[in-house]
Amino acid sequence: MEELTTLYIDKESHKFSVAHYTIFSATERERLHGHNYSVSAKIVAPMGDNGFAADYNVYKTRLARLCDELDEYMLLAGESPYQMISESDDFYRVVYNGQEMLFLQADTLVLPIRNATVEEFSRYLLGRLVEDSAGDDLREVQLCVASGPGQKGCTTWDPR
Ligand SMILES: Nc1nc2c(c(=O)[nH]1)N=C([C@H](O)[C@H](O)COP(=O)(O)OP(=O)(O)OP(=O)(O)O)CN2
């Protein structure tokens, strides 16, 4: 029977401060606002004979890089069924429920997500972490994104 172990990475430094709005329906969304989102991960890997599974510094570095990529941007959901995003000069032009919004492209990231929610951020970041870890011998990875204390969304990758 393979011996597995679980590594938890929950560093205060793994955070990204961004602006966003959550879309609740075709006609209802939040106003633009921001959060300091925090990111944590659970990694299940085989235990080696020397009592070592996987170097968590490798995953700390990868998570920090992913947080830095998003930090201090306006995040738009590029795959939302309710808003259309196009480029207009230096701006992204967003049309939602008959409203037009312009965001400087230099300040904005359009992510391959359906909504700017903790659950979609966790799905996106998990996909990036699993991609970055493609050569590693992992059994399960869960990544969580919290928008504040006591509220988070998590996504799990389990190829078993
Ligand atoms: N399933 C989800 N529901 C909501 C999300 C989300 O990402 N997934 N996000 C929001 C909003 O971003 C909203 O701004 C969160 O508001 P709130 O909970 O008030 O955030 P606070 O940090 O202010 O928490 P407090 O409990 O008010 O201190 C809404 N829903």
The ligand as a Tripos MOL2 file, in Angstrom:
@<TRIPOS>MOLECULE
LIG
   30    31     1     0     0
SMALL
NO_CHARGES

@<TRIPOS>ATOM
      1 N1        -19.8570   32.2290   -3.8870 N.pl3     1 LIG1
      2 C1        -19.4010   33.4870   -3.7930 C.ar      1 LIG1
      3 N2        -20.1750   34.4470   -3.2710 N.ar      1 LIG1
      4 C2        -19.6980   35.7170   -3.1920 C.ar      1 LIG1
      5 C3        -18.4000   36.0330   -3.6240 C.ar      1 LIG1
      6 C4        -17.5900   34.9860   -4.1670 C.ar      1 LIG1
      7 O1        -16.4320   35.1880   -4.5650 O.2       1 LIG1
      8 N3        -18.1340   33.7400   -4.2270 N.ar      1 LIG1
      9 N4        -17.9330   37.2980   -3.5280 N.2       1 LIG1
     10 C5        -18.6980   38.2840   -3.0480 C.2       1 LIG1
     11 C6        -18.2070   39.6650   -3.0670 C.3       1 LIG1
     12 O2        -16.9120   39.8120   -3.5240 O.3       1 LIG1
     13 C7        -18.3390   40.4730   -1.8170 C.3       1 LIG1
     14 O3        -17.5780   41.6700   -1.9090 O.3       1 LIG1
     15 C8        -17.8820   39.7910   -0.5680 C.3       1 LIG1
     16 O4        -18.4670   40.6210    0.4060 O.3       1 LIG1
     17 P1        -18.2860   40.3900    1.9080 P.3       1 LIG1
     18 O5        -18.5880   38.9830    2.2260 O.co2     1 LIG1
     19 O6        -19.0340   41.4530    2.6210 O.co2     1 LIG1
     20 O7        -16.7340   40.6230    2.1060 O.3       1 LIG1
     21 P2        -16.0730   41.1730    3.3840 P.3       1 LIG1
     22 O8        -14.6170   40.9130    3.2290 O.co2     1 LIG1
     23 O9        -16.5200   42.5940    3.5890 O.co2     1 LIG1
     24 O10       -16.6440   40.2410    4.5240 O.3       1 LIG1
     25 P3        -17.4490   40.6950    5.8210 P.3       1 LIG1
     26 O11       -18.0600   39.4140    6.3350 O.co2     1 LIG1
     27 O12       -18.4770   41.6890    5.3720 O.co2     1 LIG1
     28 O13       -16.4290   41.2620    6.7630 O.co2     1 LIG1
     29 C9        -20.0560   38.0660   -2.5450 C.3       1 LIG1
     30 N5        -20.4730   36.6930   -2.6860 N.pl3     1 LIG1
@<TRIPOS>BOND
     1     1     2 1
     2     2     3 ar
     3     2     8 ar
     4     3     4 ar
     5     4     5 ar
     6     4    30 1
     7     5     6 ar
     8     5     9 1
     9     6     7 2
    10     6     8 ar
    11     9    10 2
    12    10    11 1
    13    10    29 1
    14    11    12 1
    15    11    13 1
    16    13    14 1
    17    13    15 1
    18    15    16 1
    19    16    17 1
    20    17    18 2
    21    17    19 1
    22    17    20 1
    23    20    21 1
    24    21    22 2
    25    21    23 1
    26    21    24 1
    27    24    25 1
    28    25    26 2
    29    25    27 1
    30    25    28 1
    31    29    30 1
@<TRIPOS>SUBSTRUCTURE
     1 LIG1         1 GROUP 0 **** ****
